[in-house]
């Protein structure tokens, strides 16, 4: 069972169901145990009517997570990282918020070692340099037509922008099935929308989408690329060192055979990208499914490498979804053992196993006879 903070929408009176038993928690409040709690949706998720939400919590006692890949183990357990791939386990750690005076917030700090750039390129160099982190967090079992990822990010005062690097975003498809590192999207297996910083702290949305649509590529704010991702809104986002900035990425999947997908990005509650007419997929089995926590310098060449050891910091990470898509049937063994999350709009949210549902249906059928 994936452990985390699940959110439901408030009812008409502005309160969450069962709040006495499940006290409201701020997004970044740390936790000392693995109990499932309730919390309110973010303002953005609530306004978009995204009824299911997951807050990636940080541990209160960060000193317990400093040895033997303890941070990676915590993230695997609490954030829903179930596949084997996890890059940068030695480069992540939980630390106190270094930029907000008198804050009790815990943050995820990512180290970029001097000389490091993209994970694939670093491995090809066959040296001991690593930097950044990459993993897929999938707290929900299904795929969804709409998804929102929000987080706060801060760059260390030592941070050098160089030519650019990646930041977390949304992903659709099975983890590691492509749509990064030059592995192109085809409309069936995957898509991704990450953020990317560029020189001087300029930034953009960076997407792997099916073969470029001429109408989209003709947009003056879109730079299409035959080999790598599509740059959207370059320079419309700006970062500075030692300052927290809130990023929100919202995608609406297109209907198959239609150009009606949407991408919206907010920075610090200001709309910076609002692009419609996109194609993310060619079939409904592909939808929003994961957080692609992907951050590193690069680019695939040494010109992108960081010249010094440096850091980024993340907090208040929330993943919200709505409108489940039809998915291919899973095998009986995995279905019987996996938890099922059911959201009754603003009424209640409960965890049930598929075996419990089977029993309920059996007895209902029995009494109807």
C-alpha positions in Angstrom: 0.0 0.0 0.0 1.3 3.5 -0.9 1.5 5.7 2.2 1.0 9.4 1.9 -1.3 12.4 2.4 -4.5 12.0 0.4 -6.8 15.0 -0.1 -10.5 15.3 -0.6 -12.4 18.4 -1.6 -14.1 20.4 1.2 -17.9 20.0 1.5 -20.4 22.9 1.0 -19.6 24.2 4.5 -15.9 24.4 3.8 -14.9 21.4 6.0 -13.4 18.1 5.0 -15.2 14.9 6.0 -13.9 13.2 9.1 -11.7 16.1 10.0 -11.8 15.4 13.7 -10.2 12.0 13.1 -8.0 13.3 10.3 -6.8 16.8 11.2 -6.0 19.2 8.4 -2.3 19.4 7.6 -0.4 22.0 5.6 1.2 20.7 2.5 4.7 20.6 3.8 4.0 19.6 7.4 6.4 16.8 8.3 5.2 13.4 9.6 6.7 11.0 12.0 4.7 7.9 11.1 3.1 6.2 8.1 -0.6 6.8 9.0 -2.8 8.0 6.1 -4.2 11.5 6.8 -6.7 13.8 5.2 -5.8 17.3 4.1 -7.5 20.0 2.1 -6.8 20.4 -1.6 -4.6 23.3 -2.8 -6.5 26.3 -4.1 -5.5 25.5 -7.6 -6.6 21.9 -7.4 -9.9 22.9 -5.8 -10.6 25.5 -8.5 -9.9 22.9 -11.2 -12.1 20.4 -9.5 -9.3 17.8 -9.1 -10.7 15.6 -6.4 -7.8 13.3 -5.7 -4.5 14.7 -4.4 -1.3 13.4 -3.0 1.2 15.5 -0.9 4.7 14.3 -0.9 5.6 14.5 2.8 8.9 15.1 4.4 10.1 13.4 7.7 10.1 15.5 10.9 13.3 13.9 12.2 15.7 14.4 9.2 18.6 13.1 11.2 17.1 9.6 10.9 17.5 9.8 7.1 21.2 10.6 6.6 22.8 7.2 6.1 22.7 4.2 3.7 20.4 5.7 1.1 17.8 6.4 3.8 16.3 9.3 1.8 15.8 7.2 -1.2 14.2 4.4 1.0 11.8 7.0 2.6 10.8 8.4 -0.8 10.2 4.9 -2.2 8.0 4.0 0.7 6.1 7.3 1.1 5.8 8.7 -2.4 4.8 5.7 -4.4 8.0 4.9 -6.2 7.5 1.2 -7.1 9.7 0.6 -10.2 13.4 -0.2 -9.8 14.8 2.9 -11.5 16.1 5.6 -9.1 18.9 7.8 -10.2 20.9 10.0 -7.7 20.2 8.2 -4.4 23.5 9.5 -3.0 22.7 13.1 -4.1 19.4 13.7 -2.2 18.8 14.5 1.4 16.2 16.0 3.7 17.2 19.3 5.3 15.7 22.3 7.0 14.5 25.2 4.9 17.6 27.3 4.4 15.9 30.5 3.0 12.9 31.1 5.2 13.7 32.6 8.6 12.0 30.8 11.6 10.5 28.2 9.3 9.9 24.6 10.4 9.6 23.4 6.9 11.6 20.4 5.7 12.9 20.3 2.2 14.3 17.8 -0.3 17.8 19.0 -1.2 19.4 17.8 -4.5 23.2 17.9 -5.0 24.7 18.4 -8.5 28.3 17.3 -8.3 30.9 19.4 -10.1 31.2 18.1 -13.7 27.8 16.3 -13.8 25.2 16.7 -16.4 22.4 14.4 -17.8 22.2 10.9 -16.2 22.6 9.1 -19.5 25.6 11.2 -20.5 27.2 10.9 -17.1 26.9 7.1 -17.3 28.5 7.1 -20.8 31.5 9.0 -19.4 32.2 6.0 -17.2 33.4 8.1 -14.3 32.4 8.6 -10.7 30.7 12.0 -11.2 27.0 12.0 -10.5 24.5 14.8 -9.9 20.8 15.4 -9.7 18.0 12.9 -9.2 15.4 11.1 -11.3 12.6 8.8 -10.3 8.9 8.2 -11.0 6.4 8.6 -8.2 3.0 7.0 -8.9 0.8 7.4 -5.8 -2.4 6.5 -7.8 -3.0 3.2 -9.6 -4.8 4.6 -12.7 -4.3 7.0 -15.5 -6.2 10.3 -15.7 -7.3 12.8 -18.3 -6.3 15.8 -16.1 -3.3 16.3 -13.8 -1.7 19.0 -11.8 1.8 19.0 -10.3 2.8 21.9 -8.0 6.0 22.4 -6.0 8.2 25.1 -4.6 11.8 25.3 -5.7 14.8 27.4 -4.6 18.3 27.5 -6.0 21.4 27.7 -3.8 23.3 31.0 -3.7 26.2 29.1 -5.4 24.0 28.0 -8.3 25.5 28.6 -11.8 22.8 28.4 -14.6 25.3 27.4 -17.3 23.3 26.4 -20.4 20.3 24.8 -18.6 18.9 21.8 -16.8 15.7 19.8 -16.1 13.2 20.2 -13.3 10.3 17.9 -12.3 7.0 17.6 -14.2 4.2 15.3 -15.2 4.5 11.9 -16.9 2.1 9.5 -18.7 2.9 5.9 -19.4 4.8 3.1 -17.7 7.9 4.5 -15.9 11.1 4.4 -18.0 9.1 3.7 -21.2 10.7 6.8 -22.9 9.8 10.4 -23.5 13.1 11.7 -22.1 16.8 11.6 -23.1 16.0 11.7 -26.8 13.5 8.7 -26.6 10.7 10.3 -28.5 6.9 10.1 -27.9 4.7 8.3 -30.4 1.3 9.0 -28.9 0.9 5.5 -27.5 3.6 4.7 -24.9 4.3 7.9 -23.1 4.4 11.7 -22.8 6.2 14.1 -20.5 6.0 17.7 -19.5 8.9 18.9 -17.3 10.3 22.3 -16.6 13.8 23.4 -17.8 15.9 26.3 -16.7 18.2 28.0 -19.1 21.0 30.5 -18.9 20.6 33.5 -16.6 17.7 31.8 -14.8 15.3 31.9 -17.7 13.0 28.9 -17.9 10.3 27.1 -19.9 8.1 24.0 -20.2 9.9 21.1 -21.8 7.7 18.5 -23.4 8.0 15.2 -25.2 4.9 15.0 -27.4 4.0 13.0 -30.5 5.5 14.1 -33.9 5.3 17.9 -34.1 2.1 19.5 -35.2 2.8 22.3 -37.7 0.2 24.6 -36.2 1.8 24.3 -32.7 5.4 24.6 -34.0 4.4 27.8 -35.8 3.6 29.4 -32.5 6.3 32.0 -31.7 6.6 30.7 -28.1 7.2 27.1 -29.2 10.5 25.6 -30.4 10.1 22.2 -31.9 13.0 19.7 -32.0 13.3 16.6 -34.2 15.6 14.8 -31.7 14.7 16.0 -28.2 11.9 17.8 -26.4 9.7 20.7 -27.5 10.5 24.0 -25.8 7.3 25.9 -24.7 7.4 29.5 -23.4 11.2 29.9 -23.2 12.0 33.0 -21.1 8.5 33.5 -19.8 9.6 32.0 -16.4 12.4 33.5 -14.4 14.3 32.0 -11.4 16.8 33.7 -9.0 19.0 32.2 -6.3 18.0 32.0 -2.7 14.3 32.6 -3.4 11.4 30.2 -3.3 9.3 30.1 -6.4 6.0 28.1 -6.8 5.5 26.2 -10.0 2.2 24.6 -11.1 1.9 22.5 -14.2 -1.6 21.5 -15.5 -2.3 19.2 -18.4 -5.6 18.2 -20.1 -5.2 15.2 -22.4 -6.6 15.5 -25.9 -9.3 13.2 -27.2 -7.8 10.7 -29.7 -7.7 12.1 -33.2 -8.3 15.6 -31.9 -6.0 18.5 -31.3 -7.6 19.7 -28.0 -5.0 19.0 -25.4 -4.1 21.8 -23.0 -1.0 22.9 -21.0 -1.1 25.7 -18.4 1.8 26.7 -16.2 1.7 29.2 -13.3 4.7 30.7 -11.5 3.9 32.3 -8.2 0.2 32.3 -9.0 0.7 34.1 -12.3 -0.2 32.4 -15.6 3.0 32.2 -17.7 2.0 29.5 -20.2 -1.5 28.8 -21.6 -1.3 26.6 -24.7 -4.3 24.8 -26.3 -4.6 22.6 -29.4 -2.0 20.1 -28.2 -1.7 16.4 -28.9 -0.4 14.2 -26.0 -1.7 10.9 -27.2 -3.5 8.8 -29.9 -5.4 6.5 -27.5 -7.2 6.9 -24.2 -5.2 4.2 -22.4 -2.4 6.9 -22.1 -3.0 9.5 -19.5 -1.5 11.4 -16.6 0.0 8.8 -14.3 3.2 9.9 -12.5 5.3 12.6 -11.1 8.5 12.6 -13.1 10.9 13.9 -10.5 13.7 14.7 -12.9 16.4 17.3 -12.3 20.0 17.5 -13.6 22.2 19.8 -15.6 21.8 19.2 -19.3 21.6 18.7 -22.2 23.6 15.8 -23.2 27.0 17.4 -23.7 29.8 18.7 -21.3 28.9 22.3 -22.1 25.9 21.9 -19.8 27.9 20.5 -16.8 27.9 22.4 -13.6 31.4 23.9 -12.8 30.9 23.5 -9.0 29.1 21.4 -6.5 25.7 23.1 -6.0 22.1 22.5 -4.8 18.4 22.9 -5.4 15.7 22.6 -2.8 12.1 21.4 -3.1 9.0 21.5 -0.8 5.2 21.5 -0.9 5.1 18.9 -3.7 1.5 18.0 -4.5 0.1 15.8 -7.3 -3.6 16.1 -8.1 -5.7 14.2 -10.7 -9.2 13.8 -12.0 -11.2 12.0 -14.7 -9.9 8.4 -14.7 -9.3 7.0 -18.1 -10.1 3.5 -19.3 -7.1 1.3 -18.8 -6.2 -2.2 -20.0 -7.2 -4.9 -17.6 -4.5 -5.9 -15.2 -3.7 -9.5 -14.3 -5.7 -11.1 -11.5 -2.8 -11.5 -9.1 -1.8 -7.9 -9.0 -5.4 -6.7 -8.9 -6.2 -8.9 -5.9 -3.4 -7.5 -3.8 -3.4 -3.8 -4.8 -5.4 -1.2 -3.0 -8.2 0.7 -4.7 -8.8 4.4 -4.1 -12.4 5.5 -4.4 -13.3 9.1 -4.3 -17.0 10.0 -3.6 -16.6 13.6 -4.7 -16.9 15.8 -1.6 -18.4 13.1 0.5 -15.8 10.6 1.5 -12.6 8.8 0.4 -11.9 5.3 1.5 -9.4 2.5 0.8 -10.9 -0.8 -0.2 -9.2 -3.9 -1.6 -10.6 -5.6 -4.7 -11.4 -8.7 -2.6 -13.6 -6.6 -0.3 -15.5 -5.2 -3.3 -16.0 -8.7 -4.7 -17.5 -9.8 -1.3 -19.9 -6.9 -1.3 -21.1 -7.6 -4.8 -21.6 -11.3 -3.9 -23.9 -10.5 -1.0 -25.8 -7.9 -2.9 -26.5 -10.4 -5.7 -27.4 -13.1 -3.1 -30.1 -10.9 -1.4 -31.5 -9.8 -4.8 -32.3 -13.5 -5.7 
